[in-house]
Amino acid sequence: NARILTLFGNDLVGLPIPTARLSELRALHLAQNQLVTLPEALYACEALEWLDLSDNPLRTIPDGVERWRSLRYLGLRRTELPAPVVDELRARLPDRCMVER
């Protein structure tokens, strides 16, 4: 199973990988794609420490991010997420997680 996965700049609208293969993923770079919401498969990545979703037309973050108890970095630069959504997201993530907007 992969621990680091880089899929930036591919115009992805979802994750083209089976959930079972993501269980040990620690870092995921999904910047510069076409994601408008988080792919459901991401919630299986409970060991995730680093996630970059920058430069995506993200509009919503569904419930479930609480599963990422190990997350230390979440990149949300140049997304379409409103500030109140990002603030609520910060409150649901571990205190040590840096959310960059």
LOPAZA-753121 format. One record per residue: x, y, z of N, C-alpha, C in turn. Coordinates in nm, 4 decimals, padded with zeros to 6 digits. Layout:
residues N
+----------+----------+----------+----------+----------+----------+----------+----------+----------+
:       nu :       nv :       nw :      cau :      cav :      caw :       cu :       cv :       cw :
+----------+----------+----------+----------+----------+----------+----------+----------+----------+
:        X :        Y :        Z :        X :        Y :        Z :        X :        Y :        Z :
...
+----------+----------+----------+----------+----------+----------+----------+----------+----------+
This chain:
residues 101
+----------+----------+----------+----------+----------+----------+----------+----------+----------+
:       nu :       nv :       nw :      cau :      cav :      caw :       cu :       cv :       cw :
+----------+----------+----------+----------+----------+----------+----------+----------+----------+
:  00.0834 : -00.1189 :  00.0000 :  00.0000 :  00.0000 :  00.0000 :  00.0877 :  00.1249 :  00.0000 :
:  00.0434 :  00.2254 : -00.0724 :  00.1169 :  00.3511 : -00.0824 :  00.1087 :  00.4299 :  00.0481 :
:  00.2146 :  00.5038 :  00.0769 :  00.2152 :  00.5916 :  00.1939 :  00.2094 :  00.7378 :  00.1517 :
:  00.2636 :  00.7685 :  00.0332 :  00.2613 :  00.9036 : -00.0230 :  00.2085 :  00.8925 : -00.1654 :
:  00.1128 :  00.9776 : -00.1973 :  00.0521 :  00.9731 : -00.3302 :  00.0405 :  01.1152 : -00.3834 :
:  00.0942 :  01.1385 : -00.5016 :  00.0910 :  01.2695 : -00.5654 :  00.0086 :  01.2597 : -00.6931 :
: -00.1041 :  01.3296 : -00.6936 : -00.1951 :  01.3277 : -00.8096 : -00.2327 :  01.4695 : -00.8516 :
: -00.1441 :  01.5641 : -00.8317 : -00.1797 :  01.7023 : -00.8644 : -00.1780 :  01.7263 : -01.0150 :
: -00.2621 :  01.8216 : -01.0574 : -00.2640 :  01.8655 : -01.1967 : -00.3188 :  01.7643 : -01.2952 :
: -00.4160 :  01.6831 : -01.2553 : -00.4694 :  01.5794 : -01.3440 : -00.6162 :  01.5986 : -01.3816 :
: -00.6758 :  01.7113 : -01.3445 : -00.8181 :  01.7368 : -01.3723 : -00.9094 :  01.6299 : -01.3132 :
: -00.8699 :  01.5716 : -01.2007 : -00.9506 :  01.4681 : -01.1365 : -01.0763 :  01.5277 : -01.0744 :
: -01.1863 :  01.4543 : -01.0836 : -01.3107 :  01.4921 : -01.0151 : -01.3391 :  01.3942 : -00.9014 :
: -01.2578 :  01.2915 : -00.8880 : -01.2685 :  01.1911 : -00.7831 : -01.1356 :  01.1189 : -00.7715 :
: -01.1300 :  01.0214 : -00.6833 : -01.0082 :  00.9423 : -00.6672 : -01.0191 :  00.8135 : -00.7477 :
: -00.9260 :  00.7891 : -00.8379 : -00.9310 :  00.6703 : -00.9234 : -00.8670 :  00.5467 : -00.8599 :
: -00.8726 :  00.5383 : -00.7262 : -00.8048 :  00.4309 : -00.6544 : -00.9033 :  00.3650 : -00.5583 :
: -00.9059 :  00.2327 : -00.5512 : -00.9944 :  00.1654 : -00.4550 : -00.9611 :  00.2047 : -00.3109 :
: -01.0629 :  00.2210 : -00.2306 : -01.0479 :  00.2613 : -00.0911 : -00.9521 :  00.1708 : -00.0148 :
: -00.9569 :  00.0426 : -00.0380 : -00.8725 : -00.0529 :  00.0348 : -00.7241 : -00.0234 :  00.0170 :
: -00.6869 :  00.0365 : -00.0928 : -00.5460 :  00.0644 : -00.1184 : -00.4993 :  00.1931 : -00.0506 :
: -00.5879 :  00.2647 :  00.0154 : -00.5541 :  00.3925 :  00.0767 : -00.5407 :  00.3850 :  00.2284 :
: -00.5580 :  00.2696 :  00.2857 : -00.5663 :  00.2575 :  00.4315 : -00.4412 :  00.3047 :  00.5052 :
: -00.3241 :  00.2928 :  00.4463 : -00.2003 :  00.3326 :  00.5127 : -00.1430 :  00.4632 :  00.4593 :
: -00.2194 :  00.5331 :  00.3790 : -00.1734 :  00.6575 :  00.3179 : -00.1449 :  00.7627 :  00.4246 :
: -00.0287 :  00.8262 :  00.4158 :  00.0114 :  00.9301 :  00.5109 :  00.0046 :  01.0701 :  00.4490 :
:  00.0346 :  01.0809 :  00.3182 :  00.0372 :  01.2115 :  00.2520 : -00.0287 :  01.1998 :  00.1147 :
: -00.1131 :  01.2981 :  00.0849 : -00.1861 :  01.2983 : -00.0425 : -00.1868 :  01.4388 : -00.0991 :
: -00.1332 :  01.4526 : -00.2195 : -00.1252 :  01.5820 : -00.2882 : -00.2266 :  01.5799 : -00.4030 :
: -00.3391 :  01.6485 : -00.3825 : -00.4467 :  01.6530 : -00.4828 : -00.4688 :  01.7933 : -00.5387 :
: -00.3714 :  01.8815 : -00.5244 : -00.3863 :  02.0190 : -00.5730 : -00.4010 :  02.0204 : -00.7256 :
: -00.4593 :  02.1282 : -00.7755 : -00.4733 :  02.1527 : -00.9193 : -00.5526 :  02.0436 : -00.9901 :
: -00.6683 :  02.0100 : -00.9328 : -00.7604 :  01.9168 : -00.9967 : -00.8965 :  01.9846 : -01.0095 :
: -01.0020 :  01.9101 : -01.0236 : -01.1359 :  01.9654 : -01.0413 : -01.2325 :  01.9148 : -00.9343 :
: -01.1832 :  01.8964 : -00.8141 : -01.2664 :  01.8454 : -00.7048 : -01.3580 :  01.9559 : -00.6514 :
: -01.4888 :  01.9293 : -00.6472 : -01.5831 :  02.0259 : -00.5897 : -01.6242 :  01.9846 : -00.4486 :
: -01.5992 :  01.8603 : -00.4138 : -01.6192 :  01.8093 : -00.2789 : -01.5149 :  01.7007 : -00.2553 :
: -01.5010 :  01.6590 : -00.1325 : -01.4019 :  01.5551 : -00.1039 : -01.4505 :  01.4197 : -00.1519 :
: -01.3649 :  01.3453 : -00.2194 : -01.4015 :  01.2092 : -00.2572 : -01.4252 :  01.1245 : -00.1327 :
: -01.5314 :  01.0483 : -00.1327 : -01.5669 :  00.9652 : -00.0171 : -01.4528 :  00.8717 :  00.0228 :
: -01.3734 :  00.8270 : -00.0731 : -01.2623 :  00.7352 : -00.0445 : -01.1618 :  00.7956 :  00.0528 :
: -01.1539 :  00.9286 :  00.0591 : -01.0585 :  00.9925 :  00.1504 : -01.0869 :  00.9607 :  00.2959 :
: -01.2125 :  00.9350 :  00.3287 : -01.2466 :  00.9103 :  00.4682 : -01.1947 :  00.7753 :  00.5171 :
: -01.1503 :  00.6915 :  00.4273 : -01.0884 :  00.5644 :  00.4655 : -00.9414 :  00.5844 :  00.5030 :
: -00.8883 :  00.7019 :  00.4770 : -00.7472 :  00.7322 :  00.5028 : -00.7290 :  00.7837 :  00.6444 :
: -00.7558 :  00.7013 :  00.7415 : -00.7520 :  00.7454 :  00.8809 : -00.6109 :  00.7739 :  00.9317 :
: -00.5082 :  00.7301 :  00.8610 : -00.3695 :  00.7570 :  00.9013 : -00.3145 :  00.8829 :  00.8340 :
: -00.3960 :  00.9510 :  00.7569 : -00.3524 :  01.0678 :  00.6802 : -00.2966 :  01.1771 :  00.7708 :
: -00.1784 :  01.2269 :  00.7352 : -00.1121 :  01.3335 :  00.8107 : -00.1037 :  01.4630 :  00.7310 :
: -00.1015 :  01.4529 :  00.5992 : -00.0798 :  01.5690 :  00.5125 : -00.1732 :  01.5581 :  00.3929 :
: -00.2540 :  01.6611 :  00.3689 : -00.3490 :  01.6609 :  00.2574 : -00.3520 :  01.7988 :  00.1948 :
: -00.3196 :  01.8058 :  00.0662 : -00.3233 :  01.9333 : -00.0055 : -00.4338 :  01.9285 : -00.1099 :
: -00.5342 :  02.0139 : -00.0898 : -00.6489 :  02.0244 : -00.1808 : -00.6516 :  02.1616 : -00.2486 :
: -00.5420 :  02.2331 : -00.2450 : -00.5354 :  02.3671 : -00.3023 : -00.5652 :  02.3657 : -00.4518 :
: -00.6110 :  02.4807 : -00.5013 : -00.6379 :  02.4990 : -00.6445 : -00.7399 :  02.4003 : -00.6986 :
: -00.8413 :  02.3712 : -00.6190 : -00.9566 :  02.2916 : -00.6619 : -01.0806 :  02.3781 : -00.6406 :
: -01.1847 :  02.3601 : -00.7203 : -01.3067 :  02.4389 : -00.7003 : -01.3937 :  02.3830 : -00.5865 :
: -01.3311 :  02.3450 : -00.4754 : -01.4037 :  02.2897 : -00.3608 : -01.5098 :  02.3870 : -00.3113 :
: -01.6290 :  02.3344 : -00.2892 : -01.7393 :  02.4168 : -00.2380 : -01.7919 :  02.3659 : -00.1052 :
: -01.7710 :  02.2360 : -00.0774 : -01.8204 :  02.1779 :  00.0471 : -01.7190 :  02.0781 :  00.1020 :
: -01.7271 :  02.0589 :  00.2316 : -01.6506 :  01.9550 :  00.3001 : -01.7534 :  01.8741 :  00.3788 :
: -01.7844 :  01.7531 :  00.3349 : -01.8833 :  01.6721 :  00.4065 : -01.8347 :  01.6297 :  00.5448 :
: -01.9275 :  01.5867 :  00.6275 : -01.8914 :  01.5320 :  00.7587 : -01.7998 :  01.4117 :  00.7395 :
: -01.7140 :  01.3899 :  00.8349 : -01.6260 :  01.2738 :  00.8297 : -01.4802 :  01.3084 :  00.8535 :
: -01.4455 :  01.4369 :  00.8469 : -01.3047 :  01.4733 :  00.8649 : -01.2545 :  01.4420 :  01.0055 :
: -01.3462 :  01.4204 :  01.0983 : -01.3067 :  01.3865 :  01.2350 : -01.2263 :  01.2563 :  01.2396 :
: -01.2386 :  01.1743 :  01.1377 : -01.1642 :  01.0470 :  01.1319 : -01.0153 :  01.0693 :  01.1139 :
: -00.9767 :  01.1865 :  01.0646 : -00.8355 :  01.2155 :  01.0404 : -00.7688 :  01.2657 :  01.1672 :
: -00.7559 :  01.1801 :  01.2652 : -00.6996 :  01.2189 :  01.3944 : -00.5499 :  01.2475 :  01.3878 :
: -00.4826 :  01.1995 :  01.2826 : -00.3381 :  01.2210 :  01.2677 : -00.3047 :  01.3399 :  01.1785 :
: -00.4054 :  01.4052 :  01.1209 : -00.3811 :  01.5130 :  01.0245 : -00.3065 :  01.6292 :  01.0894 :
: -00.1993 :  01.6713 :  01.0218 : -00.1181 :  01.7834 :  01.0696 : -00.1228 :  01.9017 :  00.9740 :
: -00.1580 :  01.8772 :  00.8467 : -00.1623 :  01.9855 :  00.7477 : -00.2776 :  01.9613 :  00.6521 :
: -00.3545 :  02.0669 :  00.6270 : -00.4613 :  02.0644 :  00.5274 : -00.4501 :  02.1904 :  00.4431 :
: -00.4137 :  02.1736 :  00.3163 : -00.3995 :  02.2870 :  00.2251 : -00.5293 :  02.3143 :  00.1512 :
: -00.5815 :  02.4356 :  00.1687 : -00.7070 :  02.4760 :  00.1037 : -00.6910 :  02.6090 :  00.0304 :
: -00.5698 :  02.6407 : -00.0129 : -00.5462 :  02.7658 : -00.0844 : -00.6202 :  02.7659 : -00.2187 :
: -00.6744 :  02.8807 : -00.2508 : -00.7425 :  02.9023 : -00.3793 : -00.8520 :  02.7985 : -00.4065 :
: -00.9356 :  02.7750 : -00.3033 : -01.0556 :  02.6936 : -00.3202 : -01.1756 :  02.7882 : -00.3123 :
: -01.2945 :  02.7371 : -00.3347 : -01.4157 :  02.8183 : -00.3284 : -01.4890 :  02.8016 : -00.1951 :
: -01.4193 :  02.7471 : -00.0963 : -01.4808 :  02.7285 :  00.0353 : -01.4968 :  02.8634 :  00.1057 :
: -01.6184 :  02.8942 :  00.1510 : -01.6384 :  03.0187 :  00.2258 : -01.5667 :  03.0136 :  00.3616 :
: -01.5281 :  03.1295 :  00.4112 : -01.4564 :  03.1382 :  00.5384 : -01.5287 :  03.0676 :  00.6533 :
: -01.6630 :  03.0804 :  00.6672 : -01.7297 :  03.0100 :  00.7781 : -01.7157 :  02.8577 :  00.7693 :
: -01.7112 :  02.8037 :  00.6488 : -01.6944 :  02.6589 :  00.6311 : -01.5538 :  02.6179 :  00.6756 :
: -01.4555 :  02.6968 :  00.6395 : -01.3173 :  02.6672 :  00.6788 : -01.3029 :  02.6778 :  00.8308 :
: -01.3661 :  02.7785 :  00.8913 : -01.3606 :  02.7931 :  01.0375 : -01.4232 :  02.6728 :  01.1073 :
: -01.5363 :  02.6261 :  01.0569 : -01.6015 :  02.5094 :  01.1161 : -01.5143 :  02.3851 :  01.0988 :
: -01.4517 :  02.3746 :  00.9834 : -01.3623 :  02.2623 :  00.9571 : -01.2463 :  02.2613 :  01.0554 :
: -01.1871 :  02.3774 :  01.0797 : -01.0767 :  02.3875 :  01.1766 : -01.1195 :  02.3360 :  01.3138 :
: -01.2414 :  02.3666 :  01.3520 : -01.2918 :  02.3247 :  01.4832 : -01.3102 :  02.1734 :  01.4923 :
: -01.3293 :  02.1075 :  01.3787 : -01.3525 :  01.9631 :  01.3782 : -01.2243 :  01.8821 :  01.3642 :
: -01.1142 :  01.9474 :  01.3322 : -00.9863 :  01.8794 :  01.3128 : -00.9024 :  01.8858 :  01.4403 :
: -00.7989 :  01.8003 :  01.4509 : -00.7119 :  01.8056 :  01.5690 : -00.6483 :  01.9438 :  01.5855 :
: -00.6240 :  01.9845 :  01.7077 : -00.5652 :  02.1155 :  01.7366 : -00.4312 :  02.1365 :  01.6668 :
: -00.3539 :  02.0313 :  01.6537 : -00.2206 :  02.0434 :  01.5941 : -00.2247 :  02.0573 :  01.4415 :
: -00.3413 :  02.0449 :  01.3807 : -00.3545 :  02.0515 :  01.2349 : -00.3515 :  02.1971 :  01.1862 :
: -00.2604 :  02.2266 :  01.0970 : -00.2544 :  02.3580 :  01.0358 : -00.3426 :  02.3573 :  00.9101 :
: -00.4396 :  02.4467 :  00.9065 : -00.5261 :  02.4600 :  00.7895 : -00.4832 :  02.5857 :  00.7181 :
: -00.4311 :  02.5700 :  00.5979 : -00.3818 :  02.6839 :  00.5208 : -00.4846 :  02.7226 :  00.4161 :
: -00.5246 :  02.8476 :  00.4197 : -00.6253 :  02.8978 :  00.3249 : -00.5729 :  03.0196 :  00.2563 :
+----------+----------+----------+----------+----------+----------+----------+----------+----------+
